[in-house]
């Protein structure tokens, strides 16, 4: 399952954090990887550093034309996509009563519109190629639970469950699997940014945010690691049948249990 030789993988938000860890794991497993990121320079630098024939490209996942062109370029240069990881995301922390509508729309556009546009493009490749594929949507433990001050994030992450389940049903006859990978708190720049924001909103210290908010419900008081997520993404990419589709996999040190 961990041999991706001959596969073409496109990972969004892949110039840093979770996306970069997954893209690197795929490249090391033999895949040709597209590092897609809104930051073109960082995408190119990441692909160069990764080696293994990776290419970097700019992709704003909320821009339909840019997404479709990115997938078209991938087909021209590498071949049709076999694996999609829809990972691009942002976080904005605020109570609902203070949440700007523009920020709400931006969050849903990146997380939900981006997942739809990249999924649609990937499915078109996979159906045309006739060799199936794996679509992995980056959810969160917040795909199953809620936290204060994260209304659009929680709403979007819940929505990804529905999207994946529909893709699983529509894609099954074409050998296309779709699953949602749901990390707990991973100490990426996105999470680092939340620590002082949560401390301000809750009126507590940053150490207390980590101990009493982020890690309180884990079984061991530990952050989920990039390696934890990359290993799970590698497993999902290489799984060989429709036995595992339409599911969500929580990787959270027990922060939430199904």
C-alpha positions, 0 to 999 in steps of 0.5 A, a space after each residue: 500500500 505504501 508504494 506509489 510508483 507510477 502515480 501522479 499526486 496533486 496536493 494543495 497547500 503543499 508549500 508548508 505544514 501538513 501539505 508539504 509533509 504529505 507531498 514529501 511522503 508521496 514523493 518518497 513513496 515513488 509518486 510524481 508530485 504536484 506541489 500546488 500552493 497559492 504562493 507560487 515561489 514557495 511551491 516552486 522552491 518546495 518542489 525543487 527541494 523535494 526532488 523525485 520529479 516534483 513540480 510546483 505551481 501556483 493554485 488559488 483553489 477558489 479560482 475555477 479557471 486557475 484550478 482547471 488550468 493547473 490540472 490541465 498543466 499536470 496532465 500535459 507535463 506528468 499525466 492524469 492525476 491519480 491522487 488528490 489531497 485537498 489540503 489548502 486552508 486558513 483559520 480565522 478566530 472570532 466569536 460569531 457576533 463579531 465575525 465579518 461576513 467577508 471572512 465567513 465567505 473567504 473561509 467557506 470559499 477556501 475550504 469548501 469551494 476549493 475542495 469541490 473545484 479540485 475534486 471535480 477536476 481530479 474526478 474528470 482526470 480519473 474517469 478519463 484515464 480509467 484507472 481509478 484514484 484516491 481523493 483525500 479531503 483534509 478535514 479535522 477533528 472539527 469535522 465531528 465536534 465544535 469549538 468556540 470562535 471557529 464557526 466557518 471552519 467547523 461548518 466547512 469541515 463538517 461539509 467535507 464529510 458530505 462531499 466525500 460521501 457523495 464522491 464515494 457513491 458517484 466515483 465507485 463505478 470508476 474505482 474512485 475512492 474518497 475519504 476525509 482525513 481528520 487531524 487533531 491539533 498539529 503544531 503548524 503555523 496555522 495552529 501556532 497563530 491560533 494560540 495567542 488568538 484563543 488566549 485573547 478571546 478566552 482571557 487565559 495564558 497561552 500555556 493554558 490554551 495548549 494544555 486546557 483547550 487544545 490538548 485537554 481531551 487527548 489521551 496523552 497530552 500530545 500534539 498530533 505530528 506531521 508524520 502522523 498525518 503523512 503516514 495516514 495520507 499515504 495509507 489512504 492513497 495506496 489503499 486498493 479497493 472501495 472497501 475504504 471509501 466515504 469514511 473519515 479517519 480521525 488522527 488526534 491522539 484520542 482528542 475525539 473518538 468515534 
